[in-house]
Amino acid sequence: MLVDSHCHLTYEDFEEDFEDVLKRAKENGVTTILNVGNNIGEIATQLDMAEKYPFMYTSVGVHPHNAEEYPNISAQDFIKVAQHKKVVAIGECGLDYYYDYSPKDVQIKVFKEQIKAAQETGLPLIIHTRDADEDTISILDEMYQKKPFSGELHCFSSSKALAEYALSIGFYLSASGIITFNKSGELRDIFADIPLEKLLVETDSPFLAPVPMRGHRNEPSYIIHTAEKLAQIKGISFEKIAEITSDNFYKLFRKASDKGRYEF
């Protein structure tokens, strides 16, 4: 039993062998998939896919890379879509100062609107942050003081300070294939200290394939390698880490029915 808590199956990378990708996921024990949205303009495709497969859910959001396409988007735009039964989260959203594909002020504005949507709907926030730890902490703290909200730092690879802040407001942290990379010792040390009850696992497919699949297109079936490494880091069995991270998924994404895991 494993949940891939973050992937992007609507990408063209999966067009030729989509059903085979799902088959391999099932064969490797994946019971639920959260197919995350990056661009609200593509939400119809995400919803069609989520409606077709009982084990699949989606989210509505605007990635910081796409923020400049939606400079005037409001929380209500996300809230409207979030009424759909298969939309279980807001995001992914956040800040990315590494690529800076969108101006920082626009990234911040669009990020705050999505936080407002999470506050209004009660749905958890899926946060992407890269080279923007200070602003991420500042914005989260500012908004959280106004009205608490839940969420996760997806594909976490940031600082210990950001991890500690996220945990202080009850957030979850998600481990991706990055924890399997040879040069990720410092990140593994951070995950060693994260409480089990706040851990998730993800592929972020088609990106960041874990060792030993690094260099290939990532897919949900490869979640097994990340979970194995996380189990090693935490000093517990693979079966236990699979159980814990799956249960954590349903605790955070409460709108997702755990019945999906039996209807693959």
Secondary structure, DSSP 4 states (H G I P E B T S, - for coil): -EEEEEE-TTSGGGTTTHHHHHHHHHHTTEEEEEE--S-GGGHHHHHHHHHH-TTEEEEE---GGGGGG-TT--HHHHHHHTTSTTEEEEEEEEEETTT--S-HHHHHHHHHHHHHHHHHH-PPEEEEEES-HHHHHHHHHHHHHHS---EEETT--S-HHHHHHHHHTT-EEEE-GGGGSTT-HHHHHHHHHS-GGGEEE---BTS-PPTTSTTSPP-GGGHHHHHHHHHHHHTS-HHHHHHHHHHHHHHHSTTS-GGGGG--
